[in-house]
């Protein structure tokens, strides 16, 4: 009985292929889709449901895509002998595999709403602050600039800075004190207040 129904589908596809240039291809297209759906959608859905672990929505999408591909390849199916169901099953399986691969290759999407709550840092303000800071550092003496760079910007302790600069740690402390004082004045001149 399945072979006779497939023959009817093949005849409808053949009619569609022969009448592609006719004035009413939409009626033939609709009839072909109805015949494909009527004969193959149920068994194909049952098969695909097993492939997608029971996800009905996904299975229905796969069946729909499979039938659309069958409709688009009606001429190729018409040349095939026997049932079209093996072709449909193969196409459906490949669609499921391709979907699985694309989900594996692409990171899982997340809800962006939590990110909307977090305030974004303004990069322009940050750049202006760094320019002002750099300009103020240029006003310091080289000795004061050295100790600030070593202790504040490179994060070294007083003893580590002393060892790196080759000066006593007491000198580093003294220079840091006076460098911070000079830096504060340089920043105030540029309109930055604490």
Buried (B, 14 or more C-beta within 10 A) or exposed (E): EEEEBBEEBBEBBBBBBEEEEEEEEEEBBEBBBEBBBEBBBEBBBEBBBEBBEEEEEBBBBBBBBBBEBBBEBBEEBBEBEEBBBEBBBEBBBEBBEEBEEEEEEEEEEEEEEEEEEEEEEEEEEEEEEEEBBEEBBEBBEEBBBBBBBBBBEEEBEBEBBBBEBEBEBEBBBEBBEBBBEBBBEBBEEEEEEE
